[in-house]
Amino acid sequence: MLNPEESKKRIILSSSEHKDYLKRFHDLDWDTVFAAGAGYKLLKLIIGEVDAYFLSKNTSFKWDTCGPQAILNSMSGKLLNFKETVKSQFIEINYADNVRCNNGGLIGCRDTKLIPSLLDALL
């Protein structure tokens, strides 16, 4: 678990994430953690080892995210569509559209108060 007294936030990403996003998080003093698999990254978020999860690409599938999203929602967290969120439309991942891929990437957080600081890094 994260130490609540630590001010530096941790974000989990894929090692193949775009370098410009990595630099933005670094410039805003976020610690970056790398792991493979959307489900594993979301697990790390759920259990509190990281503060946020970010994926800019369309490389995860809804079967990877549906269970973890339900758990995040029960904890008052969110799993959002990255591209829609940067347009200031906080759109959660939708499972009713018959699309298998999470088009638009992902932003996940346990605490929705982190969304503005995440957006600072992404815009």
Secondary structure as UniProt FT lines:
FT   TURN            4..5
FT   STRAND          10..13
FT   TURN            15..16
FT   HELIX           19..27
FT   TURN            28..29
FT   STRAND          31..34
FT   HELIX           38..46
FT   TURN            47..48
FT   STRAND          52..55
FT   HELIX           62..74
FT   TURN            75..76
FT   STRAND          78..81
FT   HELIX           82..86
FT   TURN            87..88
FT   TURN            103..104
FT   STRAND          106..109
FT   HELIX           112..114
FT   HELIX           115..122
//
